[in-house]
Amino acid sequence: MNKAGGQQRRRGTAERRRFPDRGNADWKGPVVDYKEVELLRKFLTASSKMMSRKRAGTSASEQRAVRQAIKRARFMALLPYVGT
């Protein structure tokens, strides 16, 4: 907190959403689906670990949806559990 008692402002982080066209009132379905393998690969590191929210640029609810989709895709053998 700063001297004025308010919250600190973050520098350099613009208010942007990773999935701007999903999750609103008109959208039907999950934020991300396990069948969207190319999209899910963007949220994995080279060693096939899931990226953190801060690094991936997702909100908490989006990150939960991505995590669930990655786990389902791994179970269905669409994504690897470990990198090469």
C-alpha positions in Angstrom: 0.0 0.0 0.0 1.1 3.5 -0.6 1.1 6.5 1.7 -2.3 7.6 0.7 -3.8 4.3 2.0 -5.0 3.2 -1.5 -3.9 0.2 -3.4 -0.7 0.2 -5.5 -1.1 0.5 -9.2 0.6 -2.1 -11.3 2.9 -0.8 -14.0 2.9 -2.1 -17.5 0.0 -4.5 -17.1 -2.9 -3.4 -19.3 -6.3 -4.8 -18.7 -6.4 -7.5 -21.4 -8.1 -10.8 -21.5 -6.7 -14.0 -23.0 -10.0 -15.1 -24.3 -11.9 -11.9 -25.2 -14.6 -13.5 -27.3 -15.4 -16.2 -24.8 -17.1 -16.3 -21.4 -19.6 -13.5 -22.0 -23.4 -13.8 -21.9 -23.7 -14.7 -25.6 -21.1 -17.5 -25.5 -22.4 -21.0 -25.2 -20.0 -23.7 -24.0 -16.7 -23.8 -22.0 -14.1 -21.2 -22.2 -11.7 -23.7 -23.7 -12.3 -27.3 -24.8 -9.9 -30.3 -24.4 -10.2 -30.9 -28.2 -8.5 -27.5 -29.0 -5.0 -29.1 -28.9 -3.2 -26.2 -30.7 -4.6 -23.7 -28.2 -3.7 -25.8 -25.2 -0.1 -26.2 -26.4 0.3 -22.5 -26.0 -0.2 -22.9 -22.2 2.5 -25.6 -21.9 6.2 -25.1 -21.4 8.8 -27.0 -23.4 8.8 -29.7 -20.8 5.0 -30.0 -21.0 4.3 -28.3 -17.7 1.3 -26.0 -17.3 2.2 -22.3 -17.3 1.3 -20.1 -14.4 -1.5 -17.6 -14.5 0.9 -14.7 -14.5 2.9 -16.1 -17.4 -0.1 -17.3 -19.4 -2.0 -14.1 -18.9 -5.3 -15.7 -17.9 -7.8 -14.9 -15.2 -8.5 -17.3 -12.3 -11.6 -18.8 -13.9 -9.9 -19.1 -17.3 -6.9 -20.8 -15.7 -9.2 -23.3 -14.1 -10.8 -24.1 -17.4 -7.4 -24.4 -19.1 -6.1 -26.7 -16.4 -9.2 -28.9 -16.7 -8.9 -29.0 -20.5 -5.2 -29.9 -20.4 -5.8 -32.7 -17.9 -8.6 -34.1 -20.1 -6.5 -33.8 -23.2 -3.7 -35.7 -21.5 -6.0 -38.4 -20.4 -7.3 -38.8 -24.0 -3.7 -38.9 -25.2 -4.0 -35.7 -27.2 -1.2 -34.0 -25.1 1.9 -35.5 -23.5 2.3 -35.8 -19.8 6.1 -35.2 -20.1 8.2 -33.3 -22.6 11.0 -34.8 -24.6 
